[in-house]
């Protein structure tokens, strides 16, 4: 079973965050790798905590996916 597509707000947050991180990475190439590591750790912590809604997890996951390209 696949997750439903993220809503427009979730997509916008992911795009803006990825653009910000990539811009910061132009000044400090190590920034992107450190951000991705922190983002991944936070994703797993959030996933294991039932407090966070699926839209929040989607935004975090999509941001990480954008940073892989």
N, C-alpha and C positions, 0 to 999 in steps of 0.2 A: 504494500500500500504506500503510495507516495503522498507527500505533504501537499496541501493546497497551495496554489501560487500565492506569494506574498501580496498584500495590498499595496496601494500606491505610496502610502506613508512609510511603510517598511522599506520599500524599494528606494525611496528618496533618502531616507536616513543612511542606508547602506552605501549609496552612491556618494553622498556628501562626505561620509566618514572615510571612504576609500580615497577620494580625491584629496582630502586633507592629509591623509597619511602619505600618499604618493608625493605630494608637494613637500612635506617635511623631509621625506626621503631624498629629495633632490639636494638638500643642504647637508644631510647626514645619512649616508647610505646604510648605516647600521640601524637606523630608526625603524625601517620597515620590518626587518627581521625580528627586532625586539618587540614591536607592536604585535606582529602576528603571533609570536609565542605567548604574549600576555593575553591576547584575544582568545587563543585556543584554550588556555588554562581557564579563563573566565567562562567560556562557553560550557566547558565540562562541569564547572562548579554550578552554573545556572541550571544546566540540564538536570543535575542531580537534586536540585531544590525545586519542589513543585510550586513555589510561589510565582515563578516567572511564567507569563503566558507564552504560547507558541510563537506569536508575532515578534516578541522580543528575541527569542532564540533564532528565529529566521533572520532578523536584521543582523545579528552577530555573525551567523554563518555566511550570509551573503556578502558581508563586508570582507570576511576572510577569503571567500572565493574570488572577489574582485582583486584582491591583493596578490593572488597567485598568478595573475596574467600580466 
